Amino acid sequence: MKALIVSYCPRGERSRTKQLVDYAAGVLKSKKASVEVLDLAKEVPDFLLPDRLASYYRRNYMGEKLAGKDLAQLKKMDQMTDQLMKADIVVIGYPMYNFSQPAVVKGWFDSVMQKGKTWDFAQGGYAGLMKGRKALVLSTSGGAYEGDLASMDHSISLSKLHLSFMGYTVEAVTGAGINRYPEREQDILGAAKAQIMEIMARFV
Ligand SMILES: Cc1cc2nc3c(=O)[nH]c(=O)nc-3n(C[C@H](O)[C@H](O)[C@H](O)COP(=O)(O)O)c2cc1C
């Protein structure tokens, strides 16, 4: 079992999200999974700026064989995609920023959601090519987005959409309300860890 952990916790050791990511890594290791870590605070994804987007479109949509500078522009995107495709299980951990994923995390999804590699068109519809694989999204947020506020969360919901579009079976665990209820921080993180353990028991 190969696991990839994709983490964006720029507050380092002060990060509450990192506590969940580290916990999930420990559970995976205890189940003898090989664990590779991609730290997006150090390995920042490339953006789909004009030249790179043109190369991506020419190769992945038009079927052109690229070489030289055109191909080189896609190198980091391809490395991140290949790394993901080698993993049976992916864990993605990041805090909520402005009701969504941090931009760096969105940049990673833009890098790996490559037509022809992780998803494609098939028989007139979309096909997720990562079928049979598992994904776990881990996050913390200052507020809690439940009930009437649920529609304000574009963070977990967006990651779930990205991953299920690629074919993954997706679960998510959120340490929500961690700033709103500071006295409950340890309870919130403890409950999140219990959920991670329960999900990993099904995943691995
Ligand atoms: C730039 C920034 C934007 C944030 N935006 C939101 C937000 O929209 N909603 C929310 O509930 N919390 C928001 N927060 C709070 C964080 O999600 C929360 O403190 C989280 O637990 C931080 O995770 P960390 O301890 O792993 O860094 C934001 C924090 C930062 C730094």
The ligand as a Gaussian input file, in Angstrom:
#p B3LYP/6-31G(d) Opt

LIG

0 1
 C       -5.290000      33.804000       5.639000
 C       -6.293000      33.105000       6.514000
 C       -7.604000      32.999000       6.104000
 C       -8.540000      32.326000       6.897000
 N       -9.824000      32.216000       6.458000
 C      -10.744000      31.545000       7.222000
 C      -12.098000      31.389000       6.778000
 O      -12.498000      31.834000       5.719000
 N      -12.957000      30.711000       7.581000
 C      -12.559000      30.169000       8.763000
 O      -13.382000      29.549000       9.431000
 N      -11.284000      30.293000       9.212000
 C      -10.366000      30.961000       8.454000
 N       -9.073000      31.091000       8.888000
 C       -8.697000      30.438000      10.154000
 C       -7.993000      29.112000       9.922000
 O       -8.691000      28.275000       9.029000
 C       -7.818000      28.378000      11.231000
 O       -7.212000      29.194000      12.196000
 C       -7.026000      27.109000      11.040000
 O       -7.183000      26.263000      12.160000
 C       -5.537000      27.404000      10.829000
 O       -4.879000      26.193000      10.668000
 P       -3.393000      25.951000      11.158000
 O       -3.386000      26.019000      12.664000
 O       -3.109000      24.594000      10.629000
 O       -2.538000      27.001000      10.518000
 C       -8.132000      31.751000       8.116000
 C       -6.780000      31.878000       8.524000
 C       -5.881000      32.546000       7.741000
 C       -4.440000      32.646000       8.186000

